[in-house]
Amino acid sequence: MKKIQVELGNRSYPIYIGSDLLNKPELYTQHIKAKQVLVVTNTTIAPLYLDKVLKNLVNYDVETVLLPDGEQFKTLEYVTHIFDKLLASKFSRNATLIALGGGVIGDMGGFAAACYQRGIAFLQIPTTVLAQVDSSVGGKTGVNHPLGKNMIGAFYQPQCVIADADVLDTLDDRQLSAGLAEVIKYGLIRDSEFFEWLENNIENLLARDKQALAYAIEKSCLNKAEIVSEDETETGVRATLNLGHTFGHAIETGSGYGTYLHGEAVAIGTCQAADLSRNKGWLTNSDVDRITALFKKCNLPTTPPEQLDSDRFLELMAVDKKNVNGNIRLVLLTKIGEATLPIDVEKDLLLQTLSNYGRK
């Protein structure tokens, strides 16, 4: 088992990475301070892993909440189901919430924990590649709104993250590929050697080679832990983690939540950001080709949906947390392995990407 520490002073916490971690009670119990525990999961994950988690909690007063599976259910309405259970069961401020699932469950569970009685402890047990390498680490929690993705939320750190690589055995191929989009991101924004490793090992990752997956998860978590430790609330370098996300969130919102998986939309958005970086004169044609080729090898889409024209993209991208004074601000690449902080982009260059990319 690997242990990576997210250094945040008195809010520091470990990320445990390894195999068979769901069957290690000590990983749970050392981070649970009182008897009341609520496990939040979804209808897909519950039949697979809920019993394993509950076996580690036999000495606790445990309740469960099962939510439907999908991005379209990441709303205030469904978070209310969590609050209903906490209140009906008379959970106190000393209770612990365990989020067992992918990024949607982690975001919703963490947001409920942040809000209930102004904050109760929570643990992250991510069950997808995307959640293990990205969304479970760093304390971003929240829900979507019909007008914008992740616009309602809070920074709220977990007590720990338990990333059991064995749960990826039941992950479907589409979800696996979507998670790799966030893995590629780390190579693009700050680790060119890791990007090259991914180019050489992507087939092993898609084949679910345990050694390759463990390395990719560990490397991604190390990168994210370093960034979050330096900039917890995204006032600086943490914003680089949003490479491709402004485009991607527009695609998710404009297409209807759940049409594209988050990683699929981010893959398209990252290709658009790479194209825009080329328009700025920073990336070469060869750089953009390498980036696009790697996403394609992951069986990920690389062109935006036809129904989103430039005007609709601009409308959707205007609703973004990085924007300032109404200006669309984007993370771009100066080279593979180096990203900018969010910058104002010339509208003509942005329109060139929105109008032409994927439709040349």
C-alpha positions, 0 to 999 in steps of 0.5 A: 500500500502507498500512502500520500499525504495532502499537507494542509496543516490541521486539515492534512489527510492521507490518500491510501492507494493499493489492493484489497483496501476495502477489507482493511478495517483499520483504514476506516476506524482510525478516521471515525471518531464517533458511533454514527456513520452514514454511507452514501452510495449509488444503485450501481456501486451498492450491489458490488461493494456496500457489504464490504464496507459495512463489514468494517463498520459492525461496531458503529451505528450505520445508516445508508443512502442509495442515490441513482447513478448519473451526473443528471442526479447531481443536484440539490434535490438529491443532496436533500435525500442525504440531509433527510436521512441525517436528520431522521436518524438524529445524526450529531455533529460528531457523525461521519459520512462515507462517500462510496462511489465515483465523482458524483457521489464524492462531490454530493457526499462531501457537499452534504458533509460540509453543510450538515450542522455546518460540517461533519467528518467524511471519508472518500472511497472512490470507485472510478479512475476519475474519482481516484486520481482527481475528484476525491482529492482536494476537497472540492464538493458540490452539485450542478445547476441547470445553468452551470456545472459545479456552480454550487459547492464548498471547499471541504477536505475529507479525513482520508481517501481510500483508493482501492485499485481492485474496484476498478475491475468492475469499472466499464470500459467507457468509465475507464477511458473517461478517467484517463482523461484526467490522468493525461491532464497531469502530464500536460500541465506539469509533468512532461515525462509522465505524458511520455510515459502515458504515450508508451503505456496507454495500451497497458492502462486500457488492458487494466494492467495492475502495475500500470494502473497503480503507477498512473494513480499514484503519479496523478495523486502525487501531482494533485496532492502537491498542487492542493497543498500549495493552493487549497482554495484555487487562488493560484496554481490549482487553477491549472487543474482546470485545463480543458474544463471550461470547454468541457463544462460547456459541453456537459451543460449544453448537451444535457448532464449525463450525455457525455461523461465528465472525462469525455467532455474534458478530453474534447475541451483539452483538445480545444484548449490545445488548439487555442494554445496553438493559435496563440503561437505556443504549441506546435502542430506536432504538439497538438497532434500528440495530444489529440492522438493520446486521447484517441488511443484512449477511445475518447472523443476529441471534437465537440458536438455539432449542436453547440455552435460558437454562440452557444459555447460562448454563452455557456462558457460565460458561466464559469468560476474562473471568469472575472468581470465578465471576461472568459478566462482559460487555462492554456498550454505554453508547452507539453508539461507547462500550463498558464494560470487562467488568462483572458483570451483574445475573442478572435482566437477563441472564435477561431477555435470554436468555429473551426476545431473538429470541423475543418 
